[in-house]
Amino acid sequence: MQDMKSVYVGICDEILKSKGGRNGRADSDVDFSDIEFQINLLKTDEINLDYILVLILEKFKQHDDLDRLKIDIRRIIRSSFGTRAKETLIIDFINETDLFKLTTTDAILAAFYSYANEQKEVQIKKLAEDENLKEESTRFIEKSISKGHVDSAGAELDSILPPTSRRRGARESKKQTVLQKIQELVEVFIGI
């Protein structure tokens, strides 16, 4: 069931992205209302992050084969819209953490959220450096993560961008690049 849901969610996500965003209706002859209904139905059976972390602990206790554990966890992660963006973060946590030391549910939850917060700070700093963003960008990105979306309207996003020429759409292109990268961070770190 997990594998089927994972494949279904992946296909639906690809189709919707290729047809003009989440609404999937731009220049399409296909009626996506049935797909949207099925996706919403799948969302009612969402698997949350805490459940996955507890599952990591349980599966590791059953067999301490990390490769097998990662395969099982990837399958579960990919079956849920809410956790798909967090796959790399969770797998990196498994790779970089000594799971033998984590014996209780509280221990794995504390270890993961500590690890995730460290990674969030690193990723925010890296984005700011890579895109040459202004100092207040950290506050803007953290606020976007806590809200669960990036406000692209208004002057706040523009205020964190580095000085960029407006000729030939260079500033708008830079804004869209930064916006997309911040949205990716939001998807990964929302709820952490």
GROMACS elastic network, one bead per residue, 0.5 to 0.9 nm:
[ bonds ]
;  ai    aj funct       b0    kb
    1     4     6  0.51009   500
    1     5     6  0.61293   500
    1     6     6  0.84878   500
    1    79     6  0.88927   500
    2     5     6  0.51925   500
    2     6     6  0.60550   500
    2     7     6  0.86837   500
    2    75     6  0.65694   500
    2    76     6  0.61328   500
    2    78     6  0.82546   500
    2    79     6  0.57209   500
    2    80     6  0.89543   500
    3     6     6  0.50212   500
    3     7     6  0.62207   500
    3     8     6  0.85265   500
    3    75     6  0.62399   500
    3    76     6  0.78391   500
    3    78     6  0.82181   500
    3    79     6  0.69029   500
    4     7     6  0.52915   500
    4     8     6  0.60669   500
    4     9     6  0.85189   500
    4    79     6  0.78930   500
    5     8     6  0.50282   500
    5     9     6  0.59400   500
    5    10     6  0.84202   500
    5    42     6  0.78308   500
    5    78     6  0.80597   500
    5    79     6  0.50954   500
    5    80     6  0.78087   500
    6     9     6  0.52542   500
    6    10     6  0.61346   500
    6    11     6  0.86830   500
    6    75     6  0.69571   500
    6    76     6  0.77132   500
    6    77     6  0.81211   500
    6    80     6  0.70806   500
    7    10     6  0.50754   500
    7    11     6  0.61795   500
    7    12     6  0.85923   500
    7    78     6  0.80203   500
    7    79     6  0.75516   500
    8    11     6  0.52426   500
    8    12     6  0.61336   500
    8    13     6  0.84826   500
    8    39     6  0.89048   500
    8    79     6  0.83023   500
    9    12     6  0.51791   500
    9    13     6  0.59895   500
    9    14     6  0.86019   500
    9    39     6  0.73564   500
    9    42     6  0.84270   500
    9    78     6  0.78531   500
    9    79     6  0.67367   500
    9    80     6  0.75815   500
    9    81     6  0.73698   500
   10    13     6  0.51328   500
   10    14     6  0.62191   500
   10    15     6  0.86709   500
   10    78     6  0.78613   500
   10    79     6  0.84578   500
   11    14     6  0.51661   500
   11    15     6  0.61661   500
   11    16     6  0.85808   500
   12    15     6  0.51480   500
   12    16     6  0.60678   500
   12    17     6  0.85125   500
   12    35     6  0.72050   500
   12    36     6  0.86868   500
   12    39     6  0.78923   500
   13    16     6  0.52694   500
   13    17     6  0.61226   500
   13    18     6  0.85719   500
   13    22     6  0.82330   500
   14    17     6  0.52286   500
   14    18     6  0.60879   500
   14    19     6  0.85965   500
   15    18     6  0.52192   500
   15    19     6  0.61773   500
   15    24     6  0.77454   500
   16    19     6  0.52000   500
   16    20     6  0.66919   500
   16    21     6  0.58298   500
   16    22     6  0.56138   500
   16    23     6  0.70571   500
   16    25     6  0.84383   500
   16    32     6  0.84810   500
   17    20     6  0.57497   500
   17    22     6  0.63552   500
   17    23     6  0.88015   500
   17    24     6  0.70833   500
   18    21     6  0.70394   500
   18    24     6  0.79196   500
   19    22     6  0.83294   500
   19    23     6  0.83586   500
   19    24     6  0.50102   500
   19    25     6  0.66806   500
   19    26     6  0.61815   500
   19    27     6  0.74396   500
   19    28     6  0.68090   500
   20    23     6  0.71455   500
   20    24     6  0.53365   500
   20    25     6  0.67558   500
   20    26     6  0.53687   500
   20    27     6  0.80352   500
   20    28     6  0.88716   500
   21    24     6  0.55026   500
   21    25     6  0.81739   500
   21    26     6  0.81439   500
   22    25     6  0.84958   500
   23    26     6  0.78444   500
   23    32     6  0.83517   500
   23    36     6  0.86662   500
   24    27     6  0.87152   500
   24    28     6  0.76412   500
   24    31     6  0.89444   500
   24    32     6  0.67575   500
   25    28     6  0.56951   500
   25    29     6  0.83028   500
   25    30     6  0.80607   500
   25    31     6  0.79090   500
   25    32     6  0.72809   500
   28    31     6  0.78591   500
   31    34     6  0.70936   500
   31    35     6  0.81741   500
   32    35     6  0.51285   500
   32    36     6  0.60594   500
   32    37     6  0.85251   500
   33    36     6  0.50070   500
   33    37     6  0.60942   500
   33    38     6  0.86325   500
   34    37     6  0.50059   500
   34    38     6  0.62195   500
   34    39     6  0.85956   500
   35    38     6  0.50347   500
   35    39     6  0.60991   500
   35    40     6  0.85543   500
   36    39     6  0.50157   500
   36    40     6  0.61249   500
   36    41     6  0.84805   500
   37    40     6  0.51209   500
   37    41     6  0.61183   500
   37    42     6  0.86558   500
   38    42     6  0.61876   500
   38    43     6  0.86285   500
   39    42     6  0.50032   500
   39    43     6  0.62323   500
   39    44     6  0.89140   500
   40    44     6  0.66727   500
   41    44     6  0.54367   500
   41    45     6  0.73725   500
   42    45     6  0.54469   500
   42    46     6  0.68315   500
   42    79     6  0.89437   500
   42    80     6  0.79329   500
   42    81     6  0.86483   500
   43    46     6  0.50069   500
   43    47     6  0.86628   500
   43    80     6  0.73834   500
   43    81     6  0.71752   500
   43    82     6  0.84182   500
   45    80     6  0.81913   500
   46    79     6  0.82685   500
   46    80     6  0.56234   500
   46    81     6  0.73297   500
   46    82     6  0.70879   500
   46    83     6  0.87802   500
   47    50     6  0.85494   500
   47    51     6  0.66417   500
   47    52     6  0.73513   500
   47    76     6  0.79955   500
   47    77     6  0.78897   500
   47    79     6  0.80344   500
   47    80     6  0.59454   500
   47    81     6  0.85489   500
   47    82     6  0.74512   500
   47    83     6  0.75338   500
   48    51     6  0.54595   500
   48    52     6  0.66193   500
   48    80     6  0.81508   500
   48    82     6  0.70287   500
   48    83     6  0.69542   500
   49    52     6  0.51321   500
   49    53     6  0.62991   500
   49    54     6  0.87529   500
   49    77     6  0.86951   500
   49    82     6  0.82415   500
   49    83     6  0.66658   500
   49    86     6  0.87098   500
   49   191     6  0.89189   500
   50    53     6  0.50723   500
   50    54     6  0.62398   500
   50    55     6  0.85000   500
   50   109     6  0.70417   500
   51    54     6  0.52288   500
   51    55     6  0.61070   500
   51    56     6  0.86665   500
   52    56     6  0.61640   500
   52    57     6  0.87781   500
   52    73     6  0.73134   500
   52    76     6  0.76229   500
   52    77     6  0.75787   500
   53    56     6  0.50308   500
   53    57     6  0.65277   500
   53    58     6  0.88184   500
   53    90     6  0.84601   500
   53   105     6  0.80583   500
   53   108     6  0.67651   500
   53   109     6  0.66645   500
   53   112     6  0.78819   500
   54    57     6  0.51597   500
   54    58     6  0.62944   500
   54    59     6  0.86466   500
   54   104     6  0.87177   500
   54   105     6  0.59599   500
   54   106     6  0.89927   500
   54   108     6  0.73386   500
   54   109     6  0.77621   500
   55    58     6  0.50138   500
   55    59     6  0.59331   500
   55    60     6  0.82742   500
   55    73     6  0.80189   500
   56    59     6  0.53069   500
   56    60     6  0.59500   500
   56    61     6  0.85525   500
   56    69     6  0.72296   500
   56    70     6  0.87063   500
   56    72     6  0.89464   500
   56    73     6  0.70477   500
   56    94     6  0.84324   500
   56   108     6  0.86932   500
   57    60     6  0.51985   500
   57    61     6  0.62463   500
   57    62     6  0.88052   500
   57    99     6  0.76314   500
   57   102     6  0.75798   500
   57   103     6  0.74551   500
   57   104     6  0.77934   500
   57   105     6  0.73150   500
   57   108     6  0.71638   500
   58    61     6  0.52016   500
   58    62     6  0.64232   500
   58    63     6  0.89302   500
   59    62     6  0.50611   500
   59    63     6  0.63600   500
   59    64     6  0.78391   500
   59    69     6  0.66565   500
   59    72     6  0.86722   500
   60    63     6  0.52459   500
   60    65     6  0.72340   500
   60    66     6  0.75941   500
   60    69     6  0.66823   500
   60    99     6  0.75831   500
   60   100     6  0.84774   500
   61    64     6  0.63549   500
   61   100     6  0.85913   500
   61   103     6  0.85854   500
   63    66     6  0.83926   500
   63    68     6  0.85074   500
   63    69     6  0.80950   500
   64    67     6  0.89878   500
   64    68     6  0.85047   500
   64    69     6  0.77464   500
   64    99     6  0.88535   500
   64   100     6  0.86527   500
   65    68     6  0.55181   500
   65    69     6  0.62074   500
   65    70     6  0.88075   500
   66    70     6  0.60830   500
   66    71     6  0.86202   500
   66    94     6  0.79627   500
   66    95     6  0.81505   500
   67    70     6  0.52208   500
   67    71     6  0.63490   500
   67    72     6  0.87757   500
   68    71     6  0.51641   500
   68    72     6  0.62902   500
   68    73     6  0.86329   500
   69    72     6  0.52224   500
   69    73     6  0.60938   500
   69    74     6  0.85168   500
   69    94     6  0.89043   500
   70    73     6  0.50780   500
   70    74     6  0.59093   500
   70    75     6  0.84974   500
   70    91     6  0.67151   500
   70    94     6  0.77404   500
   71    74     6  0.52362   500
   71    75     6  0.63297   500
   71    76     6  0.88881   500
   72    75     6  0.52514   500
   72    76     6  0.65403   500
   72    77     6  0.88082   500
   73    76     6  0.51178   500
   73    77     6  0.60704   500
   73    78     6  0.85732   500
   73    87     6  0.87706   500
   73    90     6  0.87380   500
   73    91     6  0.82340   500
   74    77     6  0.50209   500
   74    78     6  0.60454   500
   74    79     6  0.86228   500
   74    84     6  0.88910   500
   74    87     6  0.68472   500
   74    90     6  0.89285   500
   74    91     6  0.79222   500
   75    78     6  0.54081   500
   75    79     6  0.65166   500
   76    79     6  0.53167   500
   76    80     6  0.72197   500
   76    83     6  0.88678   500
   77    80     6  0.58546   500
   77    81     6  0.83079   500
   77    82     6  0.85016   500
   77    83     6  0.55229   500
   77    84     6  0.56088   500
   77    85     6  0.87685   500
   77    86     6  0.79264   500
   77    87     6  0.63128   500
   77    90     6  0.89813   500
   78    81     6  0.73702   500
   78    83     6  0.70866   500
   78    84     6  0.51954   500
   78    85     6  0.88124   500
   78    87     6  0.76695   500
   79    83     6  0.82096   500
   79    84     6  0.75858   500
   80    83     6  0.56266   500
   80    84     6  0.62006   500
   81    84     6  0.55502   500
   81    85     6  0.79804   500
   82    85     6  0.73478   500
   82    86     6  0.81800   500
   82   187     6  0.84041   500
   83    86     6  0.51867   500
   83    87     6  0.66698   500
   83   187     6  0.87840   500
   83   188     6  0.80661   500
   84    87     6  0.55319   500
   84    88     6  0.87776   500
   84   187     6  0.88724   500
   84   188     6  0.83867   500
   85    88     6  0.74654   500
   85    89     6  0.83454   500
   85   184     6  0.79843   500
   85   185     6  0.89680   500
   85   187     6  0.58895   500
   85   188     6  0.50453   500
   85   189     6  0.86129   500
   86    89     6  0.52302   500
   86    90     6  0.61612   500
   86    91     6  0.86342   500
   86   187     6  0.75826   500
   86   189     6  0.74138   500
   87    90     6  0.52676   500
   87    91     6  0.61262   500
   87    92     6  0.84837   500
   87   188     6  0.83819   500
   88    91     6  0.51524   500
   88    92     6  0.59306   500
   88    93     6  0.84199   500
   88   188     6  0.88323   500
   89    92     6  0.51768   500
   89    93     6  0.61546   500
   89    94     6  0.87820   500
   89   116     6  0.72845   500
   89   119     6  0.82002   500
   89   188     6  0.76684   500
   89   189     6  0.89966   500
   90    94     6  0.63545   500
   90    95     6  0.87232   500
   90   112     6  0.81588   500
   90   116     6  0.85988   500
   91    94     6  0.50451   500
   91    95     6  0.62283   500
   91    96     6  0.86404   500
   92    96     6  0.59885   500
   92    97     6  0.83384   500
   93    96     6  0.52357   500
   93    97     6  0.57850   500
   93   111     6  0.89207   500
   93   112     6  0.68453   500
   93   115     6  0.70648   500
   93   116     6  0.80810   500
   94    97     6  0.54993   500
   94    98     6  0.78413   500
   94    99     6  0.73705   500
   95    98     6  0.80952   500
   97   100     6  0.87180   500
   97   101     6  0.86944   500
   97   111     6  0.83598   500
   97   112     6  0.88420   500
   97   115     6  0.89644   500
   98   101     6  0.59025   500
   98   102     6  0.74475   500
   99   102     6  0.52397   500
   99   103     6  0.79532   500
   99   108     6  0.82056   500
  100   103     6  0.70594   500
  101   107     6  0.86242   500
  102   105     6  0.79844   500
  102   106     6  0.87385   500
  102   107     6  0.55623   500
  102   108     6  0.56679   500
  102   111     6  0.81919   500
  103   106     6  0.86022   500
  103   107     6  0.66789   500
  103   108     6  0.75343   500
  104   107     6  0.51575   500
  104   108     6  0.65309   500
  104   109     6  0.87265   500
  105   108     6  0.54115   500
  105   109     6  0.62104   500
  105   110     6  0.85861   500
  106   109     6  0.51642   500
  106   110     6  0.60123   500
  106   111     6  0.84513   500
  107   110     6  0.52189   500
  107   111     6  0.60216   500
  107   112     6  0.85302   500
  108   111     6  0.50305   500
  108   112     6  0.59773   500
  108   113     6  0.85103   500
  109   112     6  0.52324   500
  109   113     6  0.61285   500
  109   114     6  0.84434   500
  110   113     6  0.53661   500
  110   114     6  0.60242   500
  110   115     6  0.84859   500
  111   114     6  0.52143   500
  111   115     6  0.60827   500
  111   116     6  0.85379   500
  112   116     6  0.59152   500
  112   117     6  0.84807   500
  113   117     6  0.60059   500
  113   118     6  0.85092   500
  113   192     6  0.66347   500
  114   117     6  0.52745   500
  114   118     6  0.63430   500
  114   119     6  0.87146   500
  115   118     6  0.51976   500
  115   119     6  0.62248   500
  115   120     6  0.86089   500
  116   120     6  0.59983   500
  116   121     6  0.86611   500
  116   189     6  0.76968   500
  116   192     6  0.70016   500
  117   121     6  0.63167   500
  117   122     6  0.86490   500
  117   189     6  0.83993   500
  117   192     6  0.70103   500
  118   121     6  0.52790   500
  118   122     6  0.63023   500
  118   123     6  0.86763   500
  119   123     6  0.59797   500
  119   124     6  0.84606   500
  120   123     6  0.51487   500
  120   124     6  0.60648   500
  120   125     6  0.85114   500
  120   142     6  0.89244   500
  120   185     6  0.80558   500
  120   188     6  0.88388   500
  120   189     6  0.67780   500
  120   192     6  0.87481   500
  121   124     6  0.52026   500
  121   125     6  0.61147   500
  121   126     6  0.85104   500
  121   138     6  0.87088   500
  122   125     6  0.52022   500
  122   126     6  0.60443   500
  122   127     6  0.85991   500
  123   127     6  0.60705   500
  123   128     6  0.85474   500
  123   185     6  0.77357   500
  124   127     6  0.51810   500
  124   128     6  0.62022   500
  124   129     6  0.86440   500
  124   137     6  0.85523   500
  124   138     6  0.64628   500
  124   141     6  0.71945   500
  124   142     6  0.81829   500
  124   182     6  0.85479   500
  124   185     6  0.78939   500
  125   128     6  0.51239   500
  125   129     6  0.61746   500
  125   130     6  0.85401   500
  125   138     6  0.73102   500
  126   129     6  0.51159   500
  126   130     6  0.59044   500
  126   131     6  0.84283   500
  127   130     6  0.50920   500
  127   131     6  0.59689   500
  127   132     6  0.80350   500
  127   133     6  0.79326   500
  127   178     6  0.84452   500
  127   181     6  0.76989   500
  127   182     6  0.81392   500
  128   131     6  0.54529   500
  128   132     6  0.55926   500
  128   134     6  0.73000   500
  128   135     6  0.80560   500
  128   137     6  0.68114   500
  128   138     6  0.74350   500
  129   133     6  0.65567   500
  130   133     6  0.79314   500
  131   161     6  0.81580   500
  131   162     6  0.79217   500
  131   174     6  0.85820   500
  131   177     6  0.89092   500
  131   178     6  0.71827   500
  132   161     6  0.76031   500
  132   162     6  0.60781   500
  133   136     6  0.81889   500
  133   137     6  0.62126   500
  133   138     6  0.89259   500
  133   160     6  0.56253   500
  133   161     6  0.52738   500
  133   162     6  0.54425   500
  133   178     6  0.89488   500
  134   137     6  0.56561   500
  134   138     6  0.84985   500
  134   159     6  0.79141   500
  134   161     6  0.63697   500
  134   162     6  0.63636   500
  135   138     6  0.66214   500
  135   139     6  0.83431   500
  135   160     6  0.74386   500
  136   139     6  0.55104   500
  136   140     6  0.65144   500
  136   141     6  0.88689   500
  136   159     6  0.84204   500
  136   160     6  0.63495   500
  137   141     6  0.60485   500
  137   142     6  0.85030   500
  137   157     6  0.83435   500
  137   159     6  0.84953   500
  137   160     6  0.53135   500
  137   161     6  0.82086   500
  138   141     6  0.52390   500
  138   142     6  0.61065   500
  138   143     6  0.84754   500
  139   142     6  0.52034   500
  139   143     6  0.60198   500
  139   144     6  0.85381   500
  140   143     6  0.51356   500
  140   144     6  0.61595   500
  140   145     6  0.87048   500
  140   150     6  0.87161   500
  140   156     6  0.77447   500
  140   157     6  0.77509   500
  140   160     6  0.81225   500
  141   144     6  0.50018   500
  141   145     6  0.62151   500
  141   146     6  0.86809   500
  141   150     6  0.79186   500
  141   182     6  0.66468   500
  141   185     6  0.82958   500
  141   186     6  0.79433   500
  142   145     6  0.50592   500
  142   146     6  0.62247   500
  142   147     6  0.86387   500
  142   186     6  0.85170   500
  143   146     6  0.51360   500
  143   147     6  0.61781   500
  143   148     6  0.84717   500
  143   149     6  0.88591   500
  143   150     6  0.84709   500
  144   147     6  0.51228   500
  144   148     6  0.59033   500
  144   149     6  0.53486   500
  144   150     6  0.50028   500
  144   151     6  0.72654   500
  144   182     6  0.81238   500
  144   183     6  0.83621   500
  144   186     6  0.66890   500
  144   190     6  0.88135   500
  145   148     6  0.50121   500
  145   149     6  0.65050   500
  145   150     6  0.77057   500
  145   182     6  0.86382   500
  145   183     6  0.85107   500
  145   185     6  0.74415   500
  145   187     6  0.78791   500
  145   188     6  0.88546   500
  145   189     6  0.64628   500
  145   190     6  0.53256   500
  145   191     6  0.78810   500
  145   192     6  0.85940   500
  146   149     6  0.80726   500
  146   186     6  0.81865   500
  146   189     6  0.86265   500
  146   190     6  0.64423   500
  146   191     6  0.71660   500
  146   192     6  0.83550   500
  147   150     6  0.78442   500
  147   186     6  0.88027   500
  147   190     6  0.80205   500
  148   183     6  0.89135   500
  148   186     6  0.62149   500
  148   187     6  0.75487   500
  148   189     6  0.88275   500
  148   190     6  0.57517   500
  148   191     6  0.79755   500
  149   183     6  0.68809   500
  149   186     6  0.65539   500
  149   187     6  0.82744   500
  149   190     6  0.87216   500
  150   153     6  0.89802   500
  150   157     6  0.86829   500
  150   179     6  0.74546   500
  150   182     6  0.72295   500
  150   183     6  0.63071   500
  150   186     6  0.77257   500
  151   154     6  0.76224   500
  151   156     6  0.80082   500
  151   157     6  0.73331   500
  151   179     6  0.89802   500
  152   155     6  0.82273   500
  152   156     6  0.78750   500
  152   157     6  0.60835   500
  152   158     6  0.84808   500
  152   175     6  0.89991   500
  152   179     6  0.72649   500
  153   156     6  0.78955   500
  153   157     6  0.76465   500
  154   157     6  0.71706   500
  154   158     6  0.77978   500
  155   158     6  0.50985   500
  155   159     6  0.59679   500
  156   159     6  0.50861   500
  156   160     6  0.68904   500
  157   160     6  0.56686   500
  157   161     6  0.69404   500
  157   175     6  0.77851   500
  157   178     6  0.88540   500
  157   179     6  0.79909   500
  158   161     6  0.54196   500
  158   162     6  0.86386   500
  158   175     6  0.72147   500
  159   162     6  0.81821   500
  161   164     6  0.78625   500
  161   171     6  0.86595   500
  161   174     6  0.79332   500
  161   175     6  0.71354   500
  161   178     6  0.81236   500
  162   174     6  0.89836   500
  163   171     6  0.83229   500
  164   167     6  0.88570   500
  164   170     6  0.68354   500
  164   171     6  0.53734   500
  164   174     6  0.78945   500
  165   168     6  0.83653   500
  165   169     6  0.80941   500
  165   170     6  0.60351   500
  165   171     6  0.58956   500
  166   169     6  0.56857   500
  166   170     6  0.55644   500
  166   171     6  0.50901   500
  166   172     6  0.75161   500
  167   170     6  0.59725   500
  167   171     6  0.76518   500
  168   171     6  0.83902   500
  168   172     6  0.89965   500
  169   172     6  0.52723   500
  169   173     6  0.60298   500
  169   174     6  0.85827   500
  170   173     6  0.50805   500
  170   174     6  0.61344   500
  170   175     6  0.85792   500
  171   174     6  0.50519   500
  171   175     6  0.60981   500
  171   176     6  0.86582   500
  172   176     6  0.61932   500
  172   177     6  0.86155   500
  173   176     6  0.51807   500
  173   177     6  0.62263   500
  173   178     6  0.86778   500
  174   177     6  0.51090   500
  174   178     6  0.61671   500
  174   179     6  0.84476   500
  175   178     6  0.52294   500
  175   179     6  0.59597   500
  175   180     6  0.85634   500
  176   180     6  0.60636   500
  176   181     6  0.86054   500
  177   180     6  0.52536   500
  177   181     6  0.63165   500
  177   182     6  0.86935   500
  178   181     6  0.51593   500
  178   182     6  0.61219   500
  178   183     6  0.85435   500
  179   182     6  0.51970   500
  179   183     6  0.61270   500
  179   184     6  0.86863   500
  180   183     6  0.50643   500
  180   184     6  0.62873   500
  180   185     6  0.88040   500
  181   184     6  0.51048   500
  181   185     6  0.64320   500
  181   186     6  0.87192   500
  182   185     6  0.50597   500
  182   186     6  0.61829   500
  182   187     6  0.87268   500
  183   187     6  0.62570   500
  183   188     6  0.87465   500
  184   187     6  0.51819   500
  184   188     6  0.64244   500
  184   189     6  0.87582   500
  185   188     6  0.51801   500
  185   189     6  0.60339   500
  185   190     6  0.80897   500
  186   189     6  0.53166   500
  186   190     6  0.53928   500
  187   190     6  0.56959   500
  188   191     6  0.87846   500
  188   192     6  0.87216   500
  189   192     6  0.54211   500
